[in-house]
Amino acid sequence: MKKISILLLLFSFNLLAQSPWVKEKGKSYLQLSYTSIANYDKLFAKTEKELPNKVSDNTIQFYGEYGLTDKTTLLVNLPFKMTTLNTAISGSVNNNSLGNIQIGVKHNFSNNKWLLTGQLNIEANTSSYKANSGLRTGYDAWSFTPLFIAGRGFDRWYIQAFTGFDIRTNKYSSNYKLGGEVGYKTLDWLWIAGFLDGVASLNNGDIALPSENLATGLYVNNQGYAGFGLKFIGEINNNFGANIALGGAFTGNNVAKAPAISFGVYHKF
């Protein structure tokens, strides 16, 4: 049996933003979350890659949505990254700074039982890189992500799926994205959702990254994975709640093999 490990890339903003539901005009949704992946020293690859040092990648993330009209929603994601390289010789080295800031818009084209929604995200090249440690807080590129999303809600459960691409500049490869999610309201205050999520590199970029960066596995080229996981959403009241996300990977390429967990609190206005 293949070893199963939890994958940071499955959590946080991606799972929120890839939803076909839009906000009503003037309504908003705000979430603050924390995701941690600590002390990994192996990467998924065709042959498992061992790193020379242990790396930690923690993220505090602010995500927001605002209903511009009843069919169009604006969104923003502000990640603050806290990355650490733990070496036996020089101890811990840190790079704490912004990741790739993302803005986006999604528009609902049809709401006849099934919701059909289009979305476009733009990810700015706002990350930083420390050459001496190889710690990178985001891709050294701009990214453009068009998505098609479909979903439907029922009395106590919902289903949704998405497909699209990450198109990156600066000689990074682009990615194909595909995923789906099913959620069920087990209690009046608790939703449990299971998801499948996959990213496949198109291998069309030839950026030459420093060896120090390759030795951390942070935002390197041709990353991909096929994963699964669970989300738990607790509704404290109609406007306030909290969530936890856990995920696992069947396989991957150039991404960390290490346990991770994401916690978040949200408020609707």
C-alpha positions in Angstrom: 0.0 0.0 0.0 1.3 3.4 -0.9 2.2 5.7 2.0 -0.5 8.3 2.6 0.5 11.8 3.7 -1.3 15.0 4.2 -0.8 17.8 1.8 -0.7 21.5 2.6 -1.8 22.5 -0.9 -5.3 21.0 -0.4 -6.3 23.4 2.3 -7.2 27.0 2.9 -8.2 29.4 0.2 -8.4 26.9 -2.7 -11.2 24.9 -1.1 -13.2 28.0 -0.3 -12.8 29.9 -3.6 -13.8 27.1 -5.9 -17.5 27.2 -5.1 -20.3 28.0 -7.5 -22.3 30.0 -5.0 -22.1 33.7 -5.1 -22.9 36.3 -2.5 -26.1 38.5 -2.6 -25.5 42.1 -3.6 -23.9 43.9 -0.6 -23.3 40.8 1.4 -19.8 39.6 2.4 -17.9 36.7 3.8 -14.6 37.0 5.8 -12.4 34.2 7.0 -9.1 34.2 9.0 -7.3 30.9 8.9 -4.0 29.3 10.0 -2.4 26.4 8.2 0.7 24.5 9.4 3.1 21.9 7.8 6.0 21.3 10.1 9.5 19.8 9.7 9.1 17.9 6.4 12.2 16.5 4.7 10.7 14.5 1.9 9.0 15.4 -1.4 6.6 13.4 -3.6 8.4 12.5 -6.8 8.7 9.6 -9.2 11.3 8.5 -6.7 10.8 9.9 -3.2 13.1 12.9 -2.8 14.9 13.4 0.5 15.8 17.0 1.4 19.1 17.9 3.2 17.3 19.9 5.9 13.9 20.1 7.6 11.5 22.8 6.3 8.4 24.3 7.9 5.7 26.2 6.1 3.0 28.0 8.1 0.4 30.4 6.7 -1.9 33.0 8.3 -4.5 33.8 5.6 -7.3 36.4 5.2 -9.9 35.6 2.7 -12.9 37.7 1.7 -15.9 37.7 -0.7 -18.2 40.6 -1.5 -21.4 40.5 -3.6 -21.0 43.2 -6.2 -24.4 42.2 -7.7 -26.7 39.2 -7.0 -24.8 37.3 -9.7 -21.2 38.6 -9.4 -18.9 38.3 -6.4 -15.5 39.8 -5.9 -12.9 37.9 -3.8 -9.5 38.6 -2.3 -6.9 36.4 -0.5 -4.0 37.8 1.6 -1.5 35.1 2.7 1.2 35.8 5.2 3.8 33.1 5.1 6.1 32.0 7.9 8.8 29.6 6.5 11.6 28.1 8.4 14.7 26.0 7.4 16.1 24.0 10.3 19.8 23.0 9.8 22.1 21.1 12.0 25.0 23.6 11.5 23.4 27.1 11.5 20.2 26.4 13.4 16.9 27.9 12.2 16.6 30.5 9.3 13.3 32.2 8.7 11.5 34.0 5.9 8.3 35.6 7.1 6.6 37.8 4.5 3.7 38.0 2.1 2.9 35.2 -0.2 1.1 35.6 -3.6 -1.8 38.1 -3.1 -4.8 37.0 -5.1 -7.9 38.9 -6.3 -10.7 37.4 -8.3 -14.2 37.6 -9.7 -16.9 34.9 -10.2 -20.1 35.2 -12.0 -23.1 32.9 -11.9 -24.5 32.3 -15.4 -27.3 29.9 -14.5 -29.2 28.9 -11.3 -31.8 26.5 -12.7 -31.4 23.7 -10.0 -27.7 23.4 -11.0 -25.5 26.5 -10.5 -23.1 27.1 -13.4 -20.4 29.7 -12.5 -17.3 31.1 -14.2 -14.4 32.5 -12.2 -11.1 34.3 -12.9 -8.4 34.7 -10.3 -5.3 36.8 -10.7 -2.3 36.1 -8.4 0.3 38.8 -8.0 4.0 38.3 -7.8 4.2 39.6 -4.3 6.2 36.8 -2.6 9.8 37.0 -1.4 12.9 34.8 -1.7 16.0 34.4 0.5 18.9 33.2 -1.5 21.0 31.9 1.4 18.3 29.5 2.6 16.2 28.8 -0.5 13.0 29.8 1.4 10.4 31.1 -0.9 6.9 32.4 0.1 5.2 32.1 -3.2 5.7 31.7 -7.0 8.1 34.2 -8.6 5.4 34.8 -11.2 2.0 36.2 -12.0 -0.7 33.6 -12.2 -4.1 33.7 -14.1 -6.6 31.0 -13.2 -9.9 30.7 -15.2 -12.3 28.2 -13.7 -15.7 26.6 -14.6 -17.6 25.5 -11.5 -20.9 23.6 -11.2 -22.9 22.7 -8.1 -26.3 22.0 -6.5 -27.7 22.3 -3.1 -30.3 20.1 -1.5 -32.1 20.1 1.9 -29.1 18.7 3.9 -26.4 18.2 1.4 -24.6 19.7 -1.6 -22.3 18.7 -4.4 -19.9 20.8 -6.4 -17.1 20.4 -8.9 -14.6 22.6 -10.7 -12.1 22.5 -13.6 -9.6 25.0 -14.9 -6.0 26.1 -15.4 -3.2 28.0 -13.6 -1.4 30.0 -16.3 1.9 31.3 -15.0 4.4 33.8 -16.3 8.2 33.9 -15.8 8.8 30.5 -17.5 6.9 28.5 -14.8 4.8 25.6 -16.1 1.0 26.0 -16.2 -1.3 23.6 -14.4 -4.5 21.8 -15.1 -6.9 21.7 -12.1 -9.8 19.4 -11.4 -11.8 18.7 -8.2 -15.1 17.9 -6.5 -16.8 18.0 -3.2 -19.8 16.5 -1.4 -21.1 17.9 1.9 -23.7 16.7 4.3 -25.3 18.5 7.3 -25.0 15.8 10.0 -26.3 18.1 12.8 -28.1 21.4 12.9 -24.7 23.1 13.4 -22.2 20.7 11.7 -21.4 20.1 8.1 -19.0 17.4 7.0 -17.6 17.4 3.5 -15.4 15.1 1.5 -13.4 16.2 -1.5 -11.1 15.1 -4.3 -8.6 17.6 -5.6 -6.0 17.3 -8.4 -3.3 19.5 -10.1 -1.3 18.3 -13.1 1.6 20.3 -14.5 1.6 20.9 -18.2 5.4 20.8 -18.2 5.6 23.7 -20.5 7.9 25.9 -18.5 11.7 25.8 -18.2 12.5 28.2 -15.3 15.9 27.5 -13.8 15.5 27.8 -10.0 18.4 28.0 -7.6 19.5 24.7 -6.1 18.9 26.2 -2.6 15.2 26.7 -3.5 14.9 23.1 -5.0 16.3 21.8 -1.7 13.2 23.2 0.2 10.5 22.2 -2.2 8.8 25.6 -1.7 7.0 26.9 -4.8 9.2 25.1 -7.3 8.3 24.3 -10.9 6.1 21.4 -12.1 4.3 20.8 -8.8 1.3 18.5 -8.9 -0.8 16.1 -6.8 -3.9 13.9 -6.6 -5.5 14.2 -3.2 -8.5 13.7 -1.1 -9.7 14.9 2.3 -12.3 16.0 4.8 -13.7 19.4 5.9 -15.6 20.1 9.1 -17.7 23.3 9.3 -19.3 24.3 12.6 -22.0 26.9 12.5 -22.0 28.8 15.9 -24.9 30.9 14.6 -26.2 32.1 11.2 -23.3 34.6 10.8 -20.3 33.1 12.6 -18.6 29.7 12.5 -15.3 27.7 12.3 -13.8 25.1 10.1 -11.1 22.5 10.0 -9.6 20.8 6.9 -7.6 17.6 6.6 -6.3 16.2 3.4 -4.3 13.3 2.0 -2.5 12.6 -1.3 -2.5 9.5 -3.4 0.5 10.7 -5.3 2.3 13.9 -6.2 5.3 15.7 -7.7 7.6 18.2 -6.0 5.3 18.7 -3.0 5.9 18.0 0.6 5.1 14.6 2.2 4.2 15.7 5.7 1.1 16.1 8.0 -0.7 19.4 7.8 -3.9 20.9 9.3 -5.9 24.1 8.7 -8.1 25.9 11.2 -10.3 28.9 10.3 -13.0 31.2 11.7 -15.4 33.1 9.5 -18.1 35.8 9.7 -20.9 36.6 7.3 -22.2 40.2 7.0 
